[in-house]
Amino acid sequence: MFELSQLRCFVAAAEELHFGRAARRLNMTQSPLSRQIQLLERILDVQLLERTSRQVSLTPAGGIFLIEARRIVRLADSAALSARRVAKGDAGRVAIGFTAVSGYNIVPRIVAQARAMLPNIELELREMVSGDQVDALLTGLVDIGFVRPPVNRHEFDSACVLHEPLFVALPPGDPRKAKAAFVPADFDGQPLVMYSRQGAAYFHNMLESLFDDVGAAPVYAQYVTQIHSMLGLVHAGVAAAIVPESATGLHMSDVHFRRLMTPQERPVELHMAWRRDNGNPALPAMRQLCVDVTG
């Protein structure tokens, strides 16, 4: 079987139609170049070039072979470049897990910035709740997870990438929309769509703590896991809900958002997590881009 170096010699000679110029183009002397082409012709059992004392020309078979030889050389060069980019972390694939609410703002910004700054890194996006993301990080299904705290596994490193306040989402026609802001005590004895303890433990525990601190006992109308489901119930008039500020960007018609003021500042946090031993060469560059976008 012929070698890539022989194809390079043939392509140079076929394009220059002069052995001396072809040799200079490849930074070699004329004699080794000629031997490489002769060896290629013997391997193929086909004459590719007509040689006379005055000129070099392609045979009909050589003209056809040149088309494919160029393609093979270009493909080999492209493969080598891709391999170097992957090794340097400038190319490859990074899988990102994210919660539904981070898909409203953070993830679209990351995707847009990655297309501009890291165009050779392919992103694979997977929407899942924080608990499922932890499992996906452990198994390698995702490289980066945007999760709710705590991120307390010893296998992970993490960084807080977002702090945001809480807002009250009011159903259409709710007379309380005249209020400029709410406090947790306003929901004592009032219907409220609540987060599931199993599927959305971070928000569930946060709100229970807020209400316990002021002795408020809302009447929970429904329990849900995802914020968009919660807002759907609000829009349907089931009850009010408490959501992070990023959820207000959904602009759901006739749902009114008001700030929830708490006795102590308790911002909603979103953390970026990754495995310490993740060897994906593209991960450091993508991780830094995520920090830049969210910072």
TIMIVO-527807 format. One line per 3 residues: number of its first residue (from 1); for each residue z, y, x of N, C-alpha, C, O. Coordinates in steps of 0.1 Angstrom, whole numbers. Example, Ala and Ser with C-alpha at 12.3 -4.5 7.8 and 13.67 -1.06 7.14 Angstrom:
# residues 2
1	78,-57,132,78,-45,123,78,-33,132,85,-33,142 | 71,-22,128,71,-11,137,79,0,129,80,11,134
//
This chain:
# residues 295
1	0,-12,9,0,0,0,0,12,9,7,13,19 | -7,22,5,-8,35,12,5,43,11,13,40,3 | 7,52,21,19,60,21,16,75,17,4,79,18
4	26,82,14,25,96,9,19,104,21,11,113,18 | 23,101,33,18,109,44,3,108,46,-4,117,49 | -2,96,43,-17,94,43,-24,102,32,-35,108,35
7	-18,102,21,-24,110,10,-24,125,14,-33,132,11 | -13,130,20,-13,144,24,-24,147,34,-30,157,33 | -26,138,43,-37,140,53,-50,140,46,-59,149,49
10	-53,131,37,-65,131,30,-68,143,22,-79,149,22 | -58,147,14,-59,159,6,-62,171,14,-71,179,11 | -55,173,26,-58,185,34,-72,184,40,-79,194,40
13	-77,172,44,-90,171,50,-101,174,39,-111,180,41 | -98,168,27,-108,169,16,-109,184,11,-119,188,7 | -98,191,12,-98,205,7,-104,215,18,-110,224,15
16	-101,212,30,-106,220,41,-120,216,46,-128,225,51 | -123,203,44,-136,198,48,-138,201,63,-149,204,68 | -127,200,70,-127,203,85,-114,197,91,-103,201,87
19	-116,187,100,-104,180,105,-95,189,113,-83,188,112 | -100,198,120,-92,208,128,-84,217,119,-72,218,122 | -90,223,109,-82,231,100,-72,223,92,-61,228,90
22	-75,211,88,-66,203,81,-54,199,90,-43,199,85 | -57,196,102,-46,193,111,-36,205,113,-24,203,113 | -42,217,115,-34,229,117,-25,231,104,-14,235,105
25	-31,229,93,-24,231,80,-12,222,79,-2,226,74 | -13,210,85,-2,201,84,7,201,97,16,192,98 | 4,210,106,12,211,118,11,198,126,22,194,131
28	-1,193,128,-2,181,136,-16,182,143,-23,191,141 | -18,173,152,-31,173,160,-41,166,152,-38,158,143 | -54,167,156,-65,162,149,-66,147,149,-69,140,139
31	-62,141,161,-64,127,163,-55,119,153,-60,109,147 | -42,122,152,-33,114,143,-38,116,128,-37,107,120 | -43,128,125,-47,130,111,-59,121,108,-60,115,97
34	-68,120,118,-80,112,116,-76,97,114,-82,90,106 | -67,93,122,-62,79,122,-56,76,108,-58,65,102 | -48,85,103,-42,83,90,-52,81,79,-50,73,70
37	-62,89,79,-73,88,69,-81,75,70,-84,69,60 | -84,72,83,-91,59,85,-82,47,80,-87,38,74 | -69,48,82,-60,37,78,-60,37,62,-60,26,56
40	-60,48,56,-60,49,41,-73,43,36,-73,35,26 | -84,46,42,-97,40,38,-97,25,39,-103,18,31 | -91,20,50,-91,5,52,-82,-1,41,-85,-12,36
43	-71,5,38,-62,0,28,-69,-1,14,-67,-11,7 | -76,10,11,-83,11,-2,-96,3,-2,-102,-1,-12 | -101,0,11,-114,-6,12,-125,2,6,-134,-3,-1
46	-124,15,8,-133,25,2,-135,36,12,-125,41,18 | -147,41,14,-150,52,22,-148,65,14,-154,67,3 | -139,74,19,-135,86,11,-142,98,16,-145,107,9
49	-145,98,30,-151,110,36,-164,106,44,-164,95,50 | -174,114,43,-186,113,51,-184,122,63,-181,134,62 | -185,116,75,-182,123,87,-195,124,96,-201,113,98
52	-199,136,100,-210,137,109,-205,147,120,-194,152,119 | -213,149,130,-209,158,141,-208,172,137,-202,180,143 | -214,175,125,-215,189,121,-206,192,109,-202,203,107
55	-203,182,101,-196,185,88,-188,173,83,-191,161,87 | -179,176,74,-172,165,67,-174,168,52,-174,179,47 | -177,157,44,-179,159,30,-173,147,23,-170,136,28
58	-170,149,10,-164,138,2,-175,129,-3,-186,133,-7 | -172,116,-3,-180,106,-10,-177,107,-25,-167,113,-29 | -186,102,-34,-183,102,-48,-169,95,-51,-161,100,-59
61	-166,84,-44,-153,78,-46,-142,87,-41,-131,88,-47 | -144,94,-30,-134,103,-24,-132,115,-34,-120,119,-35 | -142,120,-41,-140,130,-50,-131,126,-62,-122,134,-66
64	-133,114,-67,-124,109,-77,-110,106,-72,-100,110,-79 | -109,101,-60,-96,98,-55,-88,110,-52,-76,111,-53 | -95,121,-48,-88,134,-45,-80,139,-58,-69,144,-56
67	-86,137,-69,-79,142,-81,-66,135,-83,-56,142,-86 | -66,122,-81,-53,115,-83,-44,117,-71,-31,117,-73 | -49,118,-59,-41,120,-48,-33,134,-49,-22,134,-45
70	-40,144,-53,-33,157,-55,-22,155,-65,-11,161,-63 | -24,148,-76,-14,147,-86,-2,139,-81,9,143,-83 | -4,129,-73,7,121,-67,15,130,-57,27,130,-57
73	8,138,-49,15,146,-39,23,157,-46,34,159,-43 | 17,163,-57,25,173,-64,37,167,-71,48,173,-71 | 35,155,-77,46,148,-83,57,145,-73,69,146,-76
76	54,140,-61,64,137,-51,71,150,-47,83,149,-45 | 64,161,-45,70,173,-41,80,178,-52,91,183,-49 | 75,176,-65,84,181,-76,96,172,-77,107,177,-79
79	95,159,-74,106,150,-75,116,153,-64,128,153,-66 | 111,156,-52,120,160,-41,128,173,-44,140,174,-41 | 120,182,-50,127,195,-53,137,193,-64,148,199,-63
82	134,185,-74,144,182,-84,157,176,-79,168,179,-82 | 155,166,-70,166,159,-64,175,169,-56,187,168,-56 | 168,178,-48,176,187,-40,184,197,-50,195,200,-47
85	177,201,-61,184,210,-70,196,203,-76,207,209,-78 | 195,190,-80,206,183,-86,217,181,-76,229,183,-79 | 214,178,-64,224,176,-53,231,189,-51,243,189,-48
88	225,201,-52,231,214,-50,238,219,-63,245,229,-62 | 236,212,-74,242,216,-86,234,227,-94,238,232,-104 | 221,229,-89,213,239,-96,205,232,-107,197,239,-114
91	206,219,-109,198,212,-119,206,200,-123,216,196,-117 | 202,194,-134,209,182,-140,212,184,-154,205,191,-162 | 223,177,-159,226,177,-173,242,179,-174,249,172,-166
94	246,187,-183,260,189,-185,262,187,-200,256,194,-208 | 272,179,-204,275,177,-218,287,185,-222,298,184,-215 | 286,193,-232,297,202,-236,302,198,-250,294,197,-260
97	315,195,-251,321,193,-264,327,206,-269,332,215,-261 | 327,208,-282,333,221,-287,337,219,-302,332,211,-309 | 348,227,-305,352,227,-319,343,236,-327,335,244,-322
100	344,234,-340,335,241,-349,336,256,-348,326,263,-348 | 348,261,-347,349,276,-346,344,281,-333,339,293,-333 | 344,274,-322,339,279,-310,323,279,-310,317,286,-302
103	318,271,-320,304,271,-322,298,284,-329,286,286,-329 | 308,292,-334,303,304,-341,299,315,-331,291,323,-334 | 306,315,-319,304,326,-310,303,322,-295,293,325,-289
106	313,315,-290,313,312,-276,301,303,-272,294,306,-262 | 299,292,-279,289,282,-274,275,289,-275,267,287,-265 | 271,296,-286,258,302,-285,256,312,-273,245,313,-268
109	267,319,-270,266,328,-258,264,320,-245,257,324,-236 | 271,309,-244,270,301,-232,256,295,-231,250,295,-220 | 250,290,-242,237,285,-242,227,295,-238,218,293,-230
112	228,307,-244,218,318,-240,219,322,-225,209,324,-219 | 231,323,-220,233,326,-206,228,315,-197,222,318,-187 | 231,303,-201,226,292,-193,211,291,-192,206,288,-181
115	204,294,-203,190,294,-202,185,304,-193,174,302,-186 | 192,316,-192,187,326,-183,191,324,-168,183,327,-159 | 203,319,-166,209,318,-153,208,304,-146,207,303,-134
118	208,294,-155,207,280,-149,197,272,-157,200,263,-164 | 184,277,-156,174,271,-165,171,256,-162,165,249,-170 | 175,251,-150,172,237,-147,183,228,-150,183,216,-147
121	194,233,-156,205,225,-161,203,223,-176,203,232,-184 | 202,210,-180,200,207,-195,214,206,-201,223,199,-196 | 216,213,-212,229,212,-219,228,202,-231,218,202,-238
124	238,194,-232,239,185,-244,252,189,-251,263,188,-246 | 250,193,-263,261,199,-271,266,188,-281,259,182,-288 | 280,187,-282,286,177,-291,297,184,-298,308,187,-292
127	296,186,-311,307,192,-319,317,181,-323,313,171,-329 | 329,184,-320,340,174,-324,354,181,-323,355,191,-316 | 363,175,-330,377,181,-330,383,179,-316,378,171,-308
130	394,186,-313,400,186,-300,404,172,-296,402,168,-284 | 410,165,-305,415,151,-301,403,142,-297,405,135,-287 | 392,143,-304,381,135,-300,375,140,-287,369,132,-279
133	376,153,-284,371,158,-272,379,152,-260,373,149,-249 | 392,151,-262,400,145,-251,395,131,-248,394,128,-236 | 393,123,-258,388,110,-255,374,110,-249,371,102,-240
136	365,119,-253,352,120,-247,352,125,-233,344,120,-225 | 362,134,-229,364,137,-215,368,126,-207,364,124,-196 | 377,118,-212,382,106,-205,372,96,-202,371,90,-191
139	363,94,-212,352,84,-210,340,89,-204,331,81,-200 | 339,102,-201,327,108,-195,316,111,-205,305,115,-201 | 319,110,-218,309,114,-228,306,128,-227,294,132,-229
142	316,137,-224,313,151,-222,319,155,-208,328,149,-204 | 313,165,-203,318,171,-190,328,182,-191,337,184,-184 | 326,190,-202,334,202,-205,338,201,-219,330,198,-228
145	350,204,-222,355,204,-236,361,218,-239,370,223,-231 | 358,224,-250,365,236,-255,375,231,-266,371,228,-277 | 387,231,-262,397,224,-270,409,234,-273,411,244,-266
148	417,230,-283,429,237,-286,440,231,-277,440,219,-274 | 450,239,-273,461,234,-265,470,225,-273,470,226,-286 | 479,218,-267,481,217,-252,471,207,-246,467,197,-252
151	467,211,-233,459,202,-225,468,197,-214,468,202,-203 | 475,186,-217,486,182,-208,483,168,-202,493,162,-197 | 471,164,-201,468,151,-194,467,154,-179,461,164,-175
154	472,145,-171,472,147,-157,458,146,-151,455,150,-140 | 449,139,-159,435,138,-154,427,151,-155,416,152,-149 | 432,161,-162,424,173,-166,429,185,-158,440,186,-154
157	419,194,-156,422,208,-153,417,216,-165,408,211,-172 | 423,227,-167,419,236,-178,421,250,-175,429,254,-166 | 415,259,-183,416,273,-182,415,279,-196,407,275,-204
160	424,288,-200,424,295,-213,412,305,-212,412,314,-204 | 403,303,-221,391,312,-221,391,322,-233,382,330,-234 | 400,320,-243,400,329,-254,414,331,-260,421,321,-262
163	418,343,-263,429,346,-271,424,354,-283,416,364,-281 | 428,351,-295,424,358,-307,435,358,-317,443,349,-318 | 435,369,-325,446,370,-336,442,362,-348,431,357,-349
166	451,361,-357,449,354,-370,445,363,-381,450,375,-381 | 437,358,-390,433,366,-401,435,358,-414,435,346,-414 | 437,365,-425,438,359,-438,425,360,-445,418,371,-445
169	420,349,-450,407,348,-458,411,348,-472,417,338,-477 | 406,358,-480,410,359,-494,398,355,-503,387,358,-500 | 400,347,-514,390,343,-523,383,355,-530,389,366,-530
172	371,354,-535,365,364,-543,374,369,-554,379,361,-561 | 375,382,-556,382,387,-567,397,387,-565,405,391,-575 | 402,383,-554,417,382,-552,422,397,-552,418,405,-544
175	432,400,-560,437,414,-561,444,418,-548,446,430,-546 | 448,409,-540,454,412,-527,445,418,-517,450,422,-506 | 432,419,-520,423,424,-510,425,439,-508,420,445,-498
178	433,445,-516,437,460,-514,446,461,-503,448,472,-498 | 453,451,-499,462,451,-488,455,453,-475,444,447,-473 | 460,461,-466,453,463,-453,457,452,-443,448,448,-434
181	468,445,-445,472,435,-436,483,426,-443,489,430,-453 | 486,414,-438,496,405,-443,506,402,-433,504,403,-421 | 517,396,-438,527,390,-429,530,376,-434,527,374,-446
184	535,367,-426,538,353,-431,546,353,-444,543,344,-452 | 556,362,-446,564,361,-458,556,363,-470,561,360,-481 | 545,370,-469,536,372,-481,532,359,-488,527,360,-500
187	533,348,-481,527,336,-487,538,326,-492,535,315,-496 | 550,331,-493,561,323,-498,558,320,-513,557,330,-521 | 557,308,-516,554,304,-530,540,306,-534,537,304,-546
190	531,310,-525,517,313,-529,508,301,-524,511,294,-514 | 497,298,-532,488,288,-528,481,291,-515,477,303,-513 | 479,281,-507,472,283,-494,465,270,-490,470,259,-492
193	453,271,-485,446,260,-480,451,258,-465,451,267,-457 | 456,246,-463,463,243,-450,455,234,-441,446,226,-446 | 458,234,-428,451,225,-419,458,212,-419,470,210,-421
196	450,202,-417,455,188,-417,464,186,-404,461,190,-393 | 475,179,-406,484,176,-395,477,167,-385,479,168,-373 | 469,157,-390,463,148,-381,451,154,-374,449,152,-362
199	442,160,-382,429,164,-376,429,178,-370,420,181,-362 | 439,186,-373,439,200,-368,454,204,-365,459,213,-370 | 460,195,-357,474,197,-354,478,210,-348,489,216,-351
202	469,216,-340,473,229,-333,475,239,-344,485,246,-343 | 465,241,-353,467,251,-363,478,248,-373,485,257,-377 | 479,235,-377,489,231,-386,503,235,-381,511,241,-388
205	506,231,-368,519,234,-362,521,249,-360,533,253,-362 | 511,256,-357,513,270,-355,517,277,-368,526,285,-368 | 510,274,-379,513,280,-392,527,276,-397,534,284,-403
208	530,263,-396,543,258,-400,554,266,-393,564,269,-399 | 552,268,-380,562,275,-372,563,290,-377,574,295,-378 | 552,296,-380,552,310,-385,560,311,-398,568,320,-400
211	557,302,-407,564,302,-420,578,299,-419,587,305,-425 | 582,289,-410,596,285,-409,604,296,-403,616,298,-407 | 598,304,-394,605,315,-388,610,326,-398,620,332,-396
214	602,327,-409,606,338,-419,611,331,-432,613,338,-442 | 612,318,-432,617,311,-444,607,311,-455,611,310,-467 | 594,312,-452,584,311,-463,580,297,-465,579,289,-456
217	577,294,-478,572,281,-482,560,282,-491,561,282,-503 | 548,282,-485,536,283,-493,534,270,-501,540,260,-497 | 526,271,-511,522,259,-518,508,255,-513,498,262,-516
220	507,243,-506,495,239,-500,485,233,-511,488,223,-516 | 474,240,-513,464,235,-523,456,224,-518,453,214,-526 | 452,224,-505,444,213,-500,446,213,-485,451,223,-479
223	444,202,-478,445,200,-464,431,197,-458,424,188,-463 | 426,204,-449,413,202,-443,414,203,-428,424,207,-422 | 403,198,-421,403,198,-406,395,209,-401,399,215,-391
226	383,211,-407,374,221,-401,375,235,-408,377,236,-420 | 373,245,-400,375,259,-405,364,262,-415,366,269,-425 | 351,257,-413,341,261,-422,344,254,-436,340,259,-446
229	350,242,-436,354,236,-449,365,244,-456,364,246,-468 | 374,249,-447,384,258,-453,379,270,-460,383,274,-471 | 369,277,-453,363,289,-458,355,286,-471,354,294,-480
232	349,274,-471,342,270,-483,351,269,-495,347,272,-506 | 363,263,-493,373,263,-504,378,276,-508,380,279,-520 | 379,285,-498,383,299,-501,372,305,-510,375,312,-520
235	360,304,-506,349,310,-513,348,304,-528,344,311,-537 | 352,291,-529,352,285,-543,364,290,-551,365,286,-563 | 373,297,-545,384,303,-553,396,294,-553,406,296,-561
238	397,283,-545,408,274,-545,421,281,-541,431,280,-548 | 421,288,-530,432,295,-525,428,303,-513,417,302,-508 | 438,311,-508,435,319,-495,437,309,-483,441,297,-485
241	434,313,-471,436,305,-459,438,315,-448,436,327,-448 | 443,309,-437,446,317,-425,437,311,-414,437,299,-411 | 429,319,-407,419,315,-398,419,324,-385,424,335,-386
244	414,319,-374,412,327,-362,402,338,-364,393,337,-373 | 403,349,-357,394,360,-358,379,356,-357,371,362,-364 | 376,346,-348,362,343,-347,356,337,-359,344,338,-361
247	364,332,-369,359,327,-381,354,338,-390,346,336,-399 | 358,351,-388,354,362,-396,339,365,-394,333,372,-402 | 334,360,-383,320,362,-380,310,355,-388,298,357,-388
250	315,346,-397,306,338,-406,301,347,-417,291,344,-423 | 308,358,-420,304,368,-430,300,360,-444,290,363,-449 | 309,352,-448,307,345,-461,309,355,-472,318,363,-473
253	299,355,-481,299,365,-492,311,364,-501,315,354,-504 | 316,376,-504,328,378,-513,341,372,-508,351,372,-515 | 341,367,-495,354,363,-489,359,375,-480,351,380,-472
256	371,380,-483,376,392,-477,386,387,-466,395,379,-468 | 385,394,-454,394,391,-443,403,402,-440,399,414,-439 | 416,399,-438,426,409,-435,435,403,-423,437,391,-422
259	440,412,-415,448,408,-403,461,402,-408,467,408,-417 | 465,392,-401,479,386,-403,488,391,-392,485,388,-380 | 498,399,-395,507,404,-385,519,395,-384,525,391,-394
262	523,392,-372,534,382,-370,545,390,-362,542,399,-354 | 558,385,-364,569,392,-357,567,392,-342,571,402,-335 | 562,381,-337,559,380,-322,545,377,-321,539,370,-329
265	539,382,-310,524,379,-308,522,365,-306,528,359,-297 | 514,359,-314,510,344,-313,495,343,-314,490,339,-324 | 488,346,-303,474,345,-304,469,330,-304,476,321,-299
268	458,328,-311,452,315,-311,445,314,-297,437,322,-293 | 447,302,-291,441,300,-278,430,289,-278,431,280,-286 | 420,291,-270,410,281,-268,409,278,-253,408,288,-245
271	409,266,-249,409,262,-235,396,255,-232,391,247,-240 | 392,257,-219,381,249,-214,387,238,-205,395,242,-196 | 384,226,-208,390,215,-200,379,206,-194,368,205,-199
274	383,200,-182,373,191,-176,382,181,-167,393,184,-164 | 376,170,-164,383,160,-156,382,164,-141,372,169,-136 | 394,163,-135,394,166,-121,385,158,-112,379,163,-102
277	383,146,-116,375,137,-107,360,136,-112,353,127,-108 | 356,145,-121,342,145,-125,333,149,-114,334,160,-108 | 324,140,-110,315,142,-98,302,148,-102,293,148,-93
280	300,152,-114,287,158,-118,284,170,-109,291,180,-110 | 273,170,-101,270,181,-92,268,194,-100,270,205,-94 | 263,194,-112,260,206,-120,272,212,-126,272,223,-132
283	283,205,-126,295,209,-134,301,222,-128,304,231,-136 | 303,224,-115,309,236,-110,301,249,-114,307,259,-119 | 288,249,-113,280,260,-117,281,263,-132,282,275,-136
286	281,253,-140,282,255,-155,296,259,-159,298,268,-167 | 306,254,-152,320,258,-155,322,273,-151,328,280,-159 | 316,277,-140,317,292,-136,310,300,-146,315,311,-150
289	298,296,-151,291,303,-161,299,305,-174,300,316,-180 | 306,294,-178,314,295,-190,326,305,-188,329,312,-197 | 332,305,-176,342,315,-174,337,329,-174,343,338,-180
292	325,331,-168,319,344,-168,316,349,-183,318,361,-186 | 311,340,-191,307,344,-204,319,347,-213,319,357,-220 | 330,339,-211,342,341,-220,351,351,-214,360,356,-221
295	350,354,-201,359,364,-195,355,378,-198,361,387,-194
//
